[in-house]
Amino acid sequence: MKLLVINNLSSGYGEGAVYDFARSFAKDGDEVCIRSTDGATDVRDLLEDATSYDAVVASGGDGTVATVSYSLAGTGVPVLPFPAGTANLLALNLASPMEPHALAKMVREGRTLDFDLGEMEVAGRRFGFGIMAGAGYDAAIMHGAEAGKRLFGPMAYLSAAVLNPMPQKSRFSLELDGRTVESEGLGILLVNFSKIQFDITVTHGNEPRDGEFDVVVLKARTAFDLIPAVLAGLLDRGGEFPDRTDALELHRAREVRAEADPPMEVQYDGEATRLTTPFSARILPRAARLIVSEEGYEQFSGA
């Protein structure tokens, strides 16, 4: 096999598990090309000849995987999300192993599925995302967690949430597939994969192959008002608790335009953009071909 590894040196804890992966994967006649960036080199520049490889390994956080998947959208090149970031939510949603030797075996098995991607445009810039994007409280958490992610890991997100109990509230004007919805709250989420830190599901369903976003308005007045919805997400692991309380307002749409007054900061897949609303977004149906585990395949292949 001919394998391209995109290695984000600045992601996660910098432990270098991807090198163990490469050693475990390589067999007689294989080619494993590792291209690294610490942020100075654009990931997209490392993918110019990616279509000549059998598969691409995106080693980094969810933002790295999103950039690789978006750059290769619609090409049919299989991408392995290699969990080398802080939260690694995509690997969690896909039920992928974390151990590099198990991931190497998974690539050999070649089990793939095509998943939806989101495409967001804000301030004239475009970003691809695989898990979720949004504006408001979630972006404030991502921004606040940046400095502590390498030291505290996923707990950095919890710390950022606790330190911001009274986040900004705005009035929203949402255009959902041409239909206008007015609302207000702490933020907006466009959900593709629904599972976040601590195994909490934002929405009852986890349907990243259905060609639509779950559009979630955080209706709460304070961060504390979101606690019942968080508890419902924790209890819903078995599928018996679909209700997310009045703290969340749920919609479905393929195309979204969002305005907020006052404006809110925007994030995608854990990346704080430093940009603010308005934004527009659309779903790219089954545009990303991902290498999945047997458990992940069983979970999503029937969708």
BELPEZI-V641055 format. One record per residue. N is the residue number from 1. RES is the residue in three letters. PHI is phi in radians with two decimals (* if undefined). OMEGA is omega in degrees with one decimal (999 if undefined). D_LAST is the distance of its C-alpha to the last C-alpha in whole Angstrom. Layout:
BEGIN
n/res/phi/omega/d_last
N/RES/PHI/OMEGA/D_LAST
N/RES/PHI/OMEGA/D_LAST
END
This chain:
BEGIN
n/res/phi/omega/d_last
1/MET/*/177.9/30
2/LYS/-2.04/-170.0/30
3/LEU/-2.12/175.1/29
4/LEU/-1.88/179.0/29
5/VAL/-1.92/173.3/29
6/ILE/-1.73/-171.1/29
7/ASN/-1.97/177.1/31
8/ASN/-1.50/-175.5/32
9/LEU/-1.18/-175.7/35
10/SER/-1.60/-178.7/35
11/SER/-1.46/170.3/32
12/GLY/1.02/-173.8/31
13/TYR/-1.76/177.8/34
14/GLY/1.18/-175.8/35
15/GLU/-1.44/173.7/36
16/GLY/1.33/-179.7/35
17/ALA/-1.09/-178.3/32
18/VAL/-1.14/177.4/31
19/TYR/-1.27/172.6/34
20/ASP/-1.12/176.9/34
21/PHE/-1.04/-177.4/30
22/ALA/-1.09/179.0/32
23/ARG/-1.14/-179.3/35
24/SER/-1.23/-175.7/32
25/PHE/-1.30/-167.2/30
26/ALA/-1.11/174.6/33
27/LYS/-2.16/179.9/34
28/ASP/-0.97/177.2/37
29/GLY/1.52/-178.8/37
30/ASP/-1.33/170.8/34
31/GLU/-2.17/176.8/34
32/VAL/-2.11/-178.6/33
33/CYS/-1.83/179.5/34
34/ILE/-1.87/176.5/34
35/ARG/-2.06/-172.1/34
36/SER/-1.99/173.4/35
37/THR/-2.52/172.7/35
38/ASP/-1.87/-178.0/37
39/GLY/1.93/179.7/36
40/ALA/-1.26/176.7/39
41/THR/-1.62/179.7/37
42/ASP/-1.17/179.2/34
43/VAL/-0.96/-177.4/31
44/ARG/-1.10/178.7/30
45/ASP/-1.21/-179.6/34
46/LEU/-1.51/-173.1/33
47/LEU/-1.97/-172.8/30
48/GLU/-1.03/-179.4/32
49/ASP/-1.93/-173.9/32
50/ALA/-1.06/-178.1/28
51/THR/-1.23/177.3/27
52/SER/-1.54/179.9/30
53/TYR/-1.83/178.7/28
54/ASP/-1.25/179.9/26
55/ALA/-2.82/177.4/24
56/VAL/-2.14/175.9/24
57/VAL/-1.77/178.6/25
58/ALA/-1.77/-176.4/25
59/SER/-1.68/-178.6/27
60/GLY/2.86/176.9/27
61/GLY/-1.47/-178.0/26
62/ASP/-1.11/176.7/23
63/GLY/-1.14/176.9/25
64/THR/-1.12/179.5/26
65/VAL/-1.08/179.3/22
66/ALA/-1.10/-179.9/21
67/THR/-1.12/178.7/24
68/VAL/-1.13/-177.8/24
69/SER/-1.11/179.8/20
70/TYR/-1.17/178.6/21
71/SER/-1.12/-177.9/24
72/LEU/-1.80/-177.1/22
73/ALA/-1.00/176.4/20
74/GLY/1.40/-178.7/19
75/THR/-1.49/-176.1/21
76/GLY/1.42/177.6/19
77/VAL/-1.32/179.8/21
78/PRO/-1.20/179.5/19
79/VAL/-2.07/172.1/20
80/LEU/-1.71/171.7/20
81/PRO/-1.29/-178.6/20
82/PHE/-1.60/-170.3/23
83/PRO/-1.33/179.7/24
84/ALA/-2.07/179.5/28
85/GLY/-1.78/-177.7/28
86/THR/-1.54/-176.2/28
87/ALA/-1.69/179.2/25
88/ASN/0.91/-175.4/23
89/LEU/-1.21/179.9/20
90/LEU/-1.14/177.0/17
91/ALA/-1.06/177.4/18
92/LEU/-1.10/-179.7/18
93/ASN/-1.12/-177.0/14
94/LEU/-1.51/-177.1/13
95/ALA/0.99/179.6/16
96/SER/-1.50/174.9/18
97/PRO/-1.22/178.4/22
98/MET/-1.74/-173.5/24
99/GLU/-1.42/-172.9/27
100/PRO/-1.06/-179.9/28
101/HIS/-1.21/176.6/29
102/ALA/-1.17/177.9/25
103/LEU/-1.19/177.1/24
104/ALA/-1.09/177.5/26
105/LYS/-1.10/-179.3/25
106/MET/-1.11/178.2/21
107/VAL/-1.14/178.0/22
108/ARG/-1.03/-178.5/24
109/GLU/-1.19/172.0/21
110/GLY/1.19/-179.4/19
111/ARG/-1.43/-176.7/16
112/THR/-2.26/171.1/14
113/LEU/-2.46/177.1/10
114/ASP/-1.68/-177.3/11
115/PHE/-2.08/175.5/10
116/ASP/-1.19/169.4/12
117/LEU/-2.14/170.7/15
118/GLY/-1.79/175.1/18
119/GLU/-2.18/-178.0/21
120/MET/-2.01/174.3/24
121/GLU/-2.12/179.3/28
122/VAL/-2.55/179.5/30
123/ALA/0.93/177.4/34
124/GLY/1.38/179.1/34
125/ARG/-1.97/179.9/31
126/ARG/-2.02/178.7/28
127/PHE/-2.35/172.4/25
128/GLY/-1.76/177.2/22
129/PHE/-2.48/-177.5/20
130/GLY/-1.85/-174.5/17
131/ILE/-1.71/177.5/17
132/MET/-2.83/176.4/19
133/ALA/-2.42/179.2/22
134/GLY/3.05/-178.6/24
135/ALA/-2.50/176.1/28
136/GLY/1.86/-171.8/31
137/TYR/-1.06/-179.9/31
138/ASP/-1.11/178.6/28
139/ALA/-1.16/177.6/30
140/ALA/-1.11/177.3/33
141/ILE/-1.14/179.0/31
142/MET/-1.04/179.9/30
143/HIS/-1.11/-177.6/34
144/GLY/-1.19/-177.1/35
145/ALA/-1.48/-171.3/34
146/GLU/-0.96/-174.4/34
147/ALA/-1.16/-174.5/38
148/GLY/-1.82/-173.4/37
149/LYS/-1.10/-177.1/34
150/ARG/-1.20/-177.9/35
151/LEU/-1.44/-171.7/38
152/PHE/-1.85/-180.0/36
153/GLY/1.12/-177.7/32
154/PRO/-1.02/179.5/29
155/MET/-1.15/177.7/32
156/ALA/-1.09/178.9/33
157/TYR/-1.22/178.0/31
158/LEU/-1.11/178.8/32
159/SER/-1.06/179.9/35
160/ALA/-1.11/179.1/35
161/ALA/-1.20/-178.7/33
162/VAL/-1.13/-178.1/36
163/LEU/-1.37/179.2/39
164/ASN/-2.28/-174.6/37
165/PRO/-1.31/-178.2/37
166/MET/-2.15/-176.1/39
167/PRO/-1.23/179.1/36
168/GLN/-1.05/175.4/37
169/LYS/-2.00/-178.2/36
170/SER/-2.38/169.6/35
171/ARG/-1.65/-175.9/35
172/PHE/-1.99/167.0/32
173/SER/-2.11/-175.6/31
174/LEU/-1.96/172.1/28
175/GLU/-1.86/-173.5/27
176/LEU/-2.01/-176.3/23
177/ASP/0.89/177.2/22
178/GLY/1.53/179.9/26
179/ARG/-1.79/-175.7/26
180/THR/-1.69/177.1/29
181/VAL/-2.20/175.8/28
182/GLU/-1.82/-179.1/31
183/SER/-2.73/175.1/31
184/GLU/-2.69/-179.5/32
185/GLY/2.85/-175.2/32
186/LEU/-1.59/-178.2/31
187/GLY/3.03/178.9/29
188/ILE/-2.27/175.5/25
189/LEU/-2.21/169.8/22
190/LEU/-1.86/-169.2/19
191/VAL/-1.85/171.2/16
192/ASN/-1.86/166.1/13
193/PHE/-1.57/-169.0/13
194/SER/-1.73/-173.8/15
195/LYS/-1.56/179.1/17
196/ILE/-2.12/-177.3/20
197/GLN/-0.93/176.4/23
198/PHE/1.09/174.4/24
199/ASP/1.09/176.9/21
200/ILE/-1.57/175.6/21
201/THR/-1.75/-177.9/18
202/VAL/-1.16/176.3/19
203/THR/-2.07/-175.4/16
204/HIS/-1.09/-179.8/15
205/GLY/-1.58/173.7/11
206/ASN/-2.22/-167.5/10
207/GLU/-2.21/-176.2/7
208/PRO/-1.46/179.0/9
209/ARG/-2.27/-174.0/6
210/ASP/-1.74/176.1/7
211/GLY/1.33/179.1/11
212/GLU/-2.53/168.8/13
213/PHE/-1.57/155.9/15
214/ASP/-1.51/-179.9/15
215/VAL/-1.74/-173.3/19
216/VAL/-2.01/172.8/21
217/VAL/-1.77/177.0/25
218/LEU/-1.41/-172.2/27
219/LYS/-1.36/-174.9/30
220/ALA/-1.06/177.1/32
221/ARG/-1.54/177.1/35
222/THR/-2.38/178.3/36
223/ALA/-1.08/-179.0/34
224/PHE/-1.14/179.7/35
225/ASP/-1.20/178.6/33
226/LEU/-1.47/-174.8/30
227/ILE/-1.01/177.8/30
228/PRO/-1.04/178.3/29
229/ALA/-1.18/177.0/26
230/VAL/-1.11/178.7/26
231/LEU/-1.10/177.6/26
232/ALA/-1.09/177.5/24
233/GLY/-1.11/177.5/21
234/LEU/-1.17/-177.7/23
235/LEU/-1.32/-172.8/23
236/ASP/-1.54/-177.5/19
237/ARG/-1.02/179.3/18
238/GLY/-1.61/177.4/18
239/GLY/1.56/-175.6/16
240/GLU/-1.61/-175.3/19
241/PHE/-2.23/-176.5/21
242/PRO/-1.22/-175.3/18
243/ASP/-1.25/178.8/22
244/ARG/-1.96/177.6/23
245/THR/1.19/-178.4/26
246/ASP/-1.27/179.8/28
247/ALA/-1.23/-179.8/28
248/LEU/-2.11/174.0/25
249/GLU/-1.89/-170.6/24
250/LEU/-1.96/175.5/21
251/HIS/-2.39/175.4/20
252/ARG/-2.28/179.1/17
253/ALA/-2.88/174.3/18
254/ARG/-1.65/178.9/17
255/GLU/-2.26/-174.1/21
256/VAL/-2.38/165.8/23
257/ARG/-2.23/-175.2/27
258/ALA/-2.24/171.5/28
259/GLU/-2.12/-179.7/32
260/ALA/-2.36/177.8/34
261/ASP/-2.28/0.1/37
262/PRO/-1.27/-178.7/38
263/PRO/-1.05/-179.7/36
264/MET/-2.19/178.2/34
265/GLU/-1.20/-174.9/33
266/VAL/-1.94/174.6/29
267/GLN/-2.36/172.0/27
268/TYR/-2.49/178.2/24
269/ASP/0.78/175.8/22
270/GLY/1.47/-179.6/26
271/GLU/-1.72/176.2/28
272/ALA/-1.37/-172.6/31
273/THR/-1.53/-172.0/32
274/ARG/1.17/177.3/35
275/LEU/-1.84/-176.4/34
276/THR/-2.16/176.5/34
277/THR/-1.00/12.5/32
278/PRO/-1.42/172.3/32
279/PHE/-2.43/171.4/29
280/SER/-2.20/-179.1/26
281/ALA/-2.64/175.7/23
282/ARG/-2.52/177.5/20
283/ILE/-1.53/173.2/16
284/LEU/-1.92/-170.8/16
285/PRO/-1.08/173.5/13
286/ARG/0.83/-176.0/11
287/ALA/-1.53/-177.2/15
288/ALA/-1.92/176.7/15
289/ARG/-1.71/-175.5/15
290/LEU/-1.95/173.6/15
291/ILE/-1.43/-172.4/16
292/VAL/-2.20/175.6/15
293/SER/-1.36/177.1/16
294/GLU/-1.07/179.1/15
295/GLU/-1.14/178.0/14
296/GLY/-1.11/179.0/12
297/TYR/-1.11/179.5/10
298/GLU/-1.11/-177.7/10
299/GLN/-1.23/-169.8/8
300/PHE/-1.97/-173.8/5
301/SER/-1.18/-179.9/6
302/GLY/-1.44/-175.8/4
303/ALA/-1.32/999/0
END
